[in-house]
Amino acid sequence: MNTALPFHICLAGPTASGKTAAALAIAARHPCEIISVDSALVFCGMDIGTAKPSAAELATVPHHLINIRDPLNAYSAAEFVRDAQTLICDIAGRGKLPLLVGGTMLYFKALFDGLDDMPAANPEVRAALDAEAAEKGWPAMHAQLAEVDPITAARLAPADSQRIQRALEVYRISGLPLSHFHAANAAIKTEAAHADSTRARALISLEPADRAWLHARIAQRFDAMLAQGFLDEVQTLRARGDLHLDLPSVRCVGYRQAWEALDGLWPLAELRDKGIFATRQLAKRQITWLRSMPQRRVVPADAPDALAQVLALVDNTLAQRAAP
């Protein structure tokens, strides 16, 4: 249960908002270990396009949940919750502060609020759905979902293959729509339980006041990735021969656009613009998720003293907890 976890600090924010620099500054000030909350950093061999911390940065403070999966193998929110809860307890047991840092809001939400109790993934059912989708197309699968689970279908785009597949998988395994499990899970959560869980943590959110500031940083970072050899990294992944666009790893922002360009779906000259646009869309979704978390303490990421504000929040929080 989340309520039994030792105290921990969470540092969230959209992509390119400065989370890594802030986390390292916190680690330089307080004895802590960093738990990555990022669905892309878990994959080995995907370093440039994920803006993975450098070897030097990783060496300055212990990091966890980075480079723990081959790109062929998915890493679920349920696995994250299990691993993060274990790590929080272990780190606190070593007398250090667990510092959770990242932008995968689904992982944060799953850790804070728990996961829906629903059927586990079934490889055979997924394979059958993939075969059917290859024949009919994902929009047709979306229409099929709308017949059995209109609530879920209404919130998914017709091309959202990953989520459509999961919703149909749940229905075929259980005979119940995904929306049924979501509703049942929400019904058993209480405000008291949520209040207990929030006392065990502090959530700091780096959110820019000026969206143009974030857009400029996203563009600068994508340009830097291209200069560092991002396309070569994707080519290396493609050369393995066992990876494809339906995998969560390949669908990561940037990688998907590069993969599609190398497949000839559109000119490679458009990669920069498409990659930057997809990253902006990701940031927009991340900010929307964050605004649904009222317990967060917002620091304007584009403020000149943003780092000082983050450090002050951490210092004050720890001082208050240490006070008799």
SEKOL-987690 format. One record per atom (N, C-alpha, C): residue in three letters; x, y, z. Coordinates in steps of 0.1 Angstrom, whole numbers, plus 5000, padded with zeros to 4 digits. Layout:
SEKOL-987690
ALAXYZ/...
***
This chain:
SEKOL-987690
MET500849885000/MET500050005000/MET500950135000/ASN500550234992/ASN501250354992/ASN501350425006/THR500350405014/THR500350475027/THR501450425036/ALA501950305034/ALA503050255042/ALA504450295038/LEU504550365027/LEU505850395022/LEU506550505030/PRO507850495031/PRO508650605038/PRO508450735030/PHE508850845036/PHE508750975030/PHE509650975018/HIS509151035007/HIS509951054995/HIS509551184988/ILE510451234980/ILE510151354972/ILE510051324957/CYS509051374951/CYS508851354937/CYS509151484929/LEU509951484919/LEU510151594910/LEU509651564896/ALA508651634892/ALA507951604879/ALA508051734871/GLY507651714858/GLY507651824849/GLY507651774835/PRO507251864825/PRO507251824811/PRO508751804806/THR508851744795/THR510151714789/THR510851854787/ALA512151854789/ALA513051964787/ALA512752084797/SER512152054808/SER511952154818/SER513052174828/GLY514052094828/GLY515152104837/GLY515152014849/LYS514451904848/LYS514351804859/LYS515751744863/THR516551704853/THR517751634855/THR518751734863/ALA518851854859/ALA519751954866/ALA519251974880/ALA517951984882/ALA517452014895/ALA517651894904/ALA517451774899/ALA517651654906/ALA519151634911/LEU520051664902/LEU521451654906/LEU521851764916/ALA521151884915/ALA521451984925/ALA520951944939/ILE519751874939/ILE519251824952/ILE520151724958/ALA520651634949/ALA521551524953/ALA522851574958/ALA523251694953/ALA524551754958/ALA524351814972/ARG523051834976/ARG522751904988/ARG522351814999/HIS521651704995/HIS521151605005/HIS521551465001/PRO521751375010/PRO522051235007/PRO520851165002/CYS520851134989/CYS519651074983/CYS520050984972/GLU519050904967/GLU519250824955/GLU518050854946/ILE518350854933/ILE517350894923/ILE516650774917/ILE515350774917/ILE514550674910/ILE513950734898/SER514250684886/SER513750744874/SER512250714872/VAL511450814868/VAL510050794865/VAL509950824851/ASP510450744842/ASP510450774828/ASP510350644820/SER509350624812/SER509050504805/SER510050484793/ALA510850584790/ALA511850564779/ALA513250534784/LEU513550584796/LEU514950564801/LEU515150424806/VAL514050344807/VAL514250204811/VAL514950124800/PHE514950174788/PHE515450084776/PHE516950104774/CYS517649994773/CYS519049994770/CYS519250034755/GLY520350104752/GLY520650134738/GLY519850254732/MET519050314741/MET518250434736/MET518650544745/ASP519850604742/ASP520450704751/ASP520250844746/ILE520550864733/ILE520551004727/ILE519051054726/GLY518250974720/GLY516851024718/GLY515951034731/THR516450974742/THR515750984754/THR516251094763/ALA517351154759/ALA518051254767/ALA518451194781/LYS518951064780/LYS519350994792/LYS520551064799/PRO520551074812/PRO521651134819/PRO522951074814/SER524051154813/SER525351104809/SER525951014819/ALA526950944814/ALA527650854823/ALA528250924835/ALA528751054833/ALA529251134844/ALA528151164854/GLU526951204849/GLU525851234857/GLU525351114865/LEU525251004858/LEU524850884865/LEU525750834876/ALA527050874875/ALA528050834885/ALA528050924897/THR527451044896/THR527451134907/THR526551094919/VAL525551024916/VAL524550984926/VAL523950854921/PRO523550754930/PRO522950634925/PRO521650664918/HIS521450604906/HIS520250614898/HIS519650474897/HIS518250464897/HIS517550344896/HIS516550344884/LEU516250234879/LEU515250214868/LEU515650284855/ILE516950284853/ILE517450324840/ILE518250204834/ASN518050184821/ASN518750074814/ASN518449934821/ILE517149914823/ILE516749784829/ILE515949694820/ARG515749744807/ARG514949664798/ARG515549664784/ASP515549554777/ASP515849554763/ASP514749614756/PRO514949684745/PRO513849754738/PRO512749654733/LEU513049534732/LEU512049434727/LEU511049404738/ASN511349434751/ASN510549394762/ASN509949514768/ALA508549514770/ALA507849624775/ALA508049634791/TYR507849754796/TYR507849774810/TYR506549844814/SER505749784822/SER504449834825/SER504449924837/ALA503349994839/ALA503150084850/ALA503049994863/ALA502449874862/ALA502449794874/ALA503849744878/GLU504649724869/GLU506049684872/GLU506749804878/PHE506549924873/PHE507150044879/PHE506650064893/VAL505450054896/VAL504950064910/VAL505549964919/ARG505649844915/ARG506249744923/ARG507749774926/ASP508449814915/ASP509949834917/ASP510149964924/ALA509350064922/ALA509550194929/ALA509250184944/GLN508150114947/GLN507850094961/GLN508950024969/THR509549914962/THR510649844968/THR511849934970/LEU512150014960/LEU513350104960/LEU513150214971/ILE511950264972/ILE511750374982/ILE512050314996/CYS511550194998/CYS511850135011/CYS513250105013/ASP513950055003/ASP515350025004/ASP516250145006/ILE515950254999/ILE516750374999/ILE516550435013/ALA515350445018/ALA515050505031/ALA515750415042/GLY515750285040/GLY516450195049/GLY517950215050/ARG518450275039/ARG519950305039/ARG520150445045/GLY519150515050/GLY519250645056/GLY519350755046/LYS518850725034/LYS518950835023/LYS517550875019/LEU517450985012/LEU516151035007/LEU515850974993/PRO514750904992/PRO514250864979/PRO513750984970/LEU514451004959/LEU514051114950/LEU513551064937/LEU512251074934/LEU511751024922/LEU511651134912/VAL512251114900/VAL512351224890/VAL511951174876/GLY511051244870/GLY510751214856/GLY509451274851/GLY509051234839/GLY507851294833/GLY506851204828/THR506951074832/THR505950974828/THR504850984838/MET503851064836/MET502851094845/MET501950974849/LEU501850884840/LEU501050754843/LEU501750684854/TYR503050684854/TYR503750614865/TYR503550684878/PHE503650814878/PHE503350894890/PHE501950864895/LYS500950874886/LYS499650854890/LYS499350714896/ALA500050614889/ALA499850474894/ALA500450454908/LEU501550524910/LEU502250514923/LEU501350584934/PHE500850704931/PHE500050784940/PHE498650714943/ASP497950674933/ASP496550634934/ASP496350484933/GLY497350414929/GLY497150264927/GLY496750234913/LEU496750114910/LEU496350064896/LEU495049994896/ASP494450004884/ASP493149934883/ASP493349784883/ASP492449714890/ASP492549574891/ASP491849514879/MET492749474869/MET492149424857/MET493049304852/PRO492549234841/PRO493349124836/PRO494749154832/ALA495649064834/ALA497049084830/ALA497149064815/ALA498249104809/ALA498449094794/ALA498448944791/ASN497948914779/ASN497848774774/ASN498548774760/PRO499748724758/PRO500448724745/PRO499648664734/GLU498848554736/GLU498148494726/GLU496948584721/VAL496348654730/VAL495248744726/VAL495848864719/ARG496948914723/ARG497549024717/ARG498048994702/ALA498548874701/ALA499048824688/ALA497848814678/ALA496648774683/ALA495448754675/ALA494948894671/LEU495048994680/LEU494649124678/LEU495549194667/ASP496849174669/ASP497749224659/ASP497549174645/ALA497249044644/ALA496948984631/ALA495649044625/GLU494649064634/GLU493449114629/GLU493649264624/ALA494449334632/ALA494649474629/ALA495449494616/ALA496349394613/ALA497149404601/ALA496249384589/GLU495149304591/GLU494249284580/GLU493249394578/LYS492749444589/LYS491649544589/LYS492049684591/GLY493149704598/GLY493549844602/GLY493049884615/TRP493849974622/TRP493450004636/TRP492150094637/PRO491850174627/PRO490550244627/PRO489350144628/ALA489450034621/ALA488449934621/ALA488349864635/MET489549844641/MET489649784654/MET489049884665/HIS489250014662/HIS488650114671/HIS487150114670/ALA486650094658/ALA485150084656/ALA484649954663/GLN485349854663/GLN485049734670/GLN484949754685/LEU485949834690/LEU485949864704/LEU484749954708/ALA484350044699/ALA483250124702/ALA481950044704/GLU481849934698/GLU480649844699/GLU480549784713/VAL481749744719/VAL481749674732/VAL482149764744/ASP482749874741/ASP483249964751/ASP483250114746/PRO482050174744/PRO481950304738/PRO482650414747/ILE482650394760/ILE483250494769/ILE484750504766/THR485450384766/THR486850384763/THR487150434749/ALA486350384739/ALA486550424725/ALA486450574723/ALA485550634731/ALA485350784729/ALA486650864733/ARG487450804742/ARG488650884746/ARG489850844738/LEU489750754729/LEU490950704722/LEU490850744707/ALA492050784701/ALA492050814687/ALA492050684679/PRO491450684667/PRO491350564659/PRO492650504656/ALA493750584657/ALA495050534653/ALA495950494666/ASP495350504677/ASP496050474690/ASP496150324692/SER496950264684/SER496950114684/SER497250054697/GLN498150104705/GLN498550044718/GLN497450034727/ARG496650144729/ARG495550154738/ARG494350084733/ILE494150084720/ILE492950014715/ILE493249864717/GLN494449814714/GLN494749674716/GLN494549634730/ARG494949714740/ARG494849684754/ARG493349674758/ALA492549764753/ALA491149774757/ALA490449644751/LEU490749614738/LEU490149494732/LEU490649364739/GLU491849364743/GLU492449254750/GLU491749224763/VAL491449334771/VAL490749324784/VAL489349264781/TYR488749314771/TYR487349274768/TYR487349124764/ARG488249084756/ARG488248944751/ARG488648844762/ILE489448894772/ILE489848804783/ILE488748794793/SER488148904796/SER487248904808/SER485748914804/GLY485448954792/GLY484048974788/GLY483549104793/LEU484349184800/LEU483949314805/LEU484749424799/PRO484149544797/PRO484949654791/PRO485949714800/LEU486949774794/LEU487949834802/LEU487449944812/SER486450014807/SER485750124815/SER485150064827/HIS484749944827/HIS484149874839/HIS485149864850/PHE486449824846/PHE487449814856/PHE487849954861/HIS487950054853/HIS488350184857/HIS487250234867/ALA486050214864/ALA484950264873/ALA484950194887/ALA485250064886/ALA485249984898/ALA486450024907/ASN487550054901/ASN488750094909/ASN488450224915/ALA487850324907/ALA487650454913/ALA486650444925/ALA485750354924/ALA484650344935/ALA485250304948/ILE486350224948/ILE486850174961/ILE487950274967/LYS488350374959/LYS489250464965/LYS488550574974/THR489150604985/THR488550704994/THR489450824995/GLU488850934999/GLU489551055001/GLU490551035013/ALA490150965023/ALA491050935034/ALA492350865030/ALA492150765022/ALA493350695017/ALA494250785009/HIS493650865001/HIS494450964993/HIS495251055002/ALA494551105012/ALA495251205021/ALA496351135028/ASP496251005032/ASP497350935039/ASP498550925030/SER498250895017/SER499350875007/SER500151005005/THR499351125004/THR500051245001/THR500951295013/ARG500651245025/ARG501451285037/ARG502851215036/ALA502951115028/ALA504251035027/ALA505151095016/ARG504751205010/ARG505551254999/ARG505351404997/ALA506351464990/ALA506151604985/ALA506351594970/LEU505451654963/LEU505451664948/LEU505851804943/ILE506951814937/ILE507351944932/ILE507251934916/SER506652034910/SER506452034896/SER507052154889/LEU507952124880/LEU508652234872/LEU507752254860/GLU507052364859/GLU506152404849/GLU506352544843/PRO506652554831/PRO506952694825/PRO505752784825/ALA505952904829/ALA504953004828/ALA504653044814/ASP505753044806/ASP505753084792/ASP505952954783/ARG504952914776/ARG505052794768/ARG506152804757/ALA506352924752/ALA507352954742/ALA508752914747/TRP509052944760/TRP510352904766/TRP510552754765/LEU509552674768/LEU509652534767/LEU509852484752/HIS509052544743/HIS509152514729/HIS510652534724/ALA511252644728/ALA512552674724/ALA513552574729/ARG513352534742/ARG514252434747/ARG514052294740/ILE512852264737/ILE512552134730/ILE513352134717/ALA513252244709/ALA513852254696/ALA515352244698/GLN515952314707/GLN517352314710/GLN517852174713/ARG517052104721/ARG517451974725/ARG517351874714/PHE516351884706/PHE516251794694/PHE517351814684/ASP517751944682/ASP518851974674/ASP520151914679/ALA520351924692/ALA521451864699/ALA521551714697/MET520351644698/MET520251504696/MET520651464682/LEU520151534672/LEU520551504659/LEU522051524657/ALA522651624663/ALA524051644661/ALA524851544668/GLN524351484679/GLN525051374687/GLN524951244680/GLY524151224669/GLY524051104662/GLY522851024665/PHE521651094667/PHE520451024670/PHE520050924659/LEU520150974647/LEU519750884636/LEU520650754635/ASP521950764638/ASP522750654639/ASP522250554650/GLU521850614661/GLU521350534672/GLU520050454667/VAL519150514660/VAL517950454655/VAL518350344645/GLN519350374636/GLN519750284626/GLN520350154633/THR521050174644/THR521550054651/THR520449974657/LEU519450034662/LEU518249964667/LEU517549884656/ARG517449944644/ARG516749884633/ARG517549764628/ALA518849774628/ALA519749674623/ALA519649544631/ARG519049544643/ARG518849424651/ARG517949334644/GLY516849384637/GLY515949304630/GLY514749254637/ASP514749274651/ASP513649214659/ASP512749324664/LEU513049454661/LEU512249564667/LEU511249614656/HIS510149674660/HIS509149724651/HIS508349834657/LEU507549904649/LEU506850014653/LEU505749994663/ASP505349874665/ASP504249844675/ASP504749834689/LEU506149834691/LEU506749814704/LEU506749954712/PRO506449944725/PRO506450074732/PRO507850144731/SER508950074730/SER510250144729/SER510350224716/VAL509950164705/VAL510050224692/VAL509050344691/ARG507950334698/ARG506850434698/ARG507250554706/CYS508350554713/CYS508750674721/CYS508950794712/VAL508650904717/VAL508751034709/VAL510151044704/GLY510151084691/GLY511451094684/GLY511850964677/TYR511850854684/TYR512150734678/TYR511150694668/ARG509850714671/ARG508850674662/ARG508950754649/GLN509150884650/GLN509250974638/GLN510550934630/ALA511650904637/ALA512850864629/ALA512650734622/TRP511950634629/TRP511750504623/TRP510850514611/GLU509750594612/GLU508850614601/GLU509550674589/ALA510450774592/ALA511250844581/ALA512150744574/LEU512850654582/LEU513750554576/LEU512950444569/ASP511650434573/ASP510850334565/ASP510350394552/GLY510650524550/GLY510250594538/GLY508750644538/LEU508150654550/LEU506750704551/LEU506650854548/TRP507750924550/TRP507851064546/TRP509351104545/PRO509651214539/PRO511051254537/PRO511851264550/LEU513051224550/LEU513951234561/LEU514151384565/ALA514051474555/ALA514251614557/ALA513251674567/GLU512051604568/GLU511051644577/GLU511151594591/LEU512251514594/LEU512351454607/LEU512451564618/ARG513251664616/ARG513351764627/ARG512051824631/ASP511251874621/ASP510051934623/ASP509051844630/LYS508951724625/LYS508051624630/LYS508451584645/GLY509751564647/GLY510151524660/GLY509951634670/ILE510151764667/ILE509951874676/ILE508451884679/PHE507551874668/PHE506151884670/PHE505651774679/ALA506151644677/ALA505651534686/ALA506151564700/THR507351614702/THR507751644716/THR506951754722/ARG506551854715/ARG505651954720/ARG504351904724/GLN503851804716/GLN502551744720/GLN502751664733/LEU503851594734/LEU504151524746/LEU504151614758/ALA504851724757/ALA504951824768/ALA503551874772/LYS502651894762/LYS501351944764/LYS500551844772/ARG500651714769/ARG499951614776/ARG500551604791/GLN501851614792/GLN502451604805/GLN501851714814/ILE501851834809/ILE501351954817/ILE499851934821/THR499051874811/THR497651844815/THR497551744826/TRP498351644826/TRP498451544837/TRP498751614850/LEU499751704850/LEU500251764862/LEU499151854868/ARG498351924859/ARG497352014864/ARG496251934871/SER496151804869/SER495151724876/SER495651674889/MET496851714893/MET497451674906/MET497451794915/PRO496351824923/PRO496351944931/PRO497351954942/GLN497951834946/GLN498851834957/GLN500251884953/ARG500451914940/ARG501851954936/ARG502152094940/ARG503452114942/ARG503952254945/ARG504652294932/VAL504152404926/VAL504652444913/VAL505752544914/VAL506852514906/VAL507952604905/VAL507952644890/PRO507952774887/PRO508052814872/PRO509352774867/ALA509352684857/ALA510652624852/ALA511452734845/ASP510752834840/ASP511452944832/ASP511853064841/ALA511653054854/ALA512053164863/ALA513553164864/PRO514153274865/PRO515653284866/PRO516153204878/ASP515353204889/ASP515753144901/ASP515053004903/ALA514652944892/ALA513852814894/ALA514652714902/LEU515852694900/LEU516652594907/LEU516752634922/ALA516852764925/ALA516952804939/ALA515552774946/GLN514452794938/GLN513152774944/GLN512952624947/VAL513452534938/VAL513252394940/VAL514052354953/LEU515352404953/LEU516152364965/LEU515552414978/ALA514952534978/ALA514352594990/ALA513152504994/LEU512352464984/LEU511252374987/LEU511652244994/VAL512652184988/VAL513252064994/VAL513752085008/ASP514552195009/ASP515152225023/ASP514052245033/ASN513052325030/ASN511952355039/ASN511152235043/THR510952155033/THR510152025035/THR510851935045/LEU512151915042/LEU512951825051/LEU513051885065/ALA513252025065/ALA513352085079/ALA512052075087/GLN510952085080/GLN509652065087/GLN509451925092/ARG509951835084/ARG509751695089/ARG510751655100/ALA511851725100/ALA512851705111/ALA512451775124/ALA511651875123/ALA511251955135/ALA510451865145/PRO510651885158/PRO509951805168/PRO508451845168/
***
